[in-house]
């Protein structure tokens, strides 16, 4: 079972692994940061740790 690493956008550890396999590196962190800058982050509501 893959661990959920991003509660806002639903990314899992498997998603990151597949991203690296397909692209040679993971671009998921960059996507998360861009969404966060655009106001799309809901970590305080969705993440049980509130971050």
Secondary structure, DSSP 8 states (H G I E B T S, - for coil): ---EEETTTTEEHHHHHHHHHHHSS--HHHHHHHHHHTT---HHHHSTT--
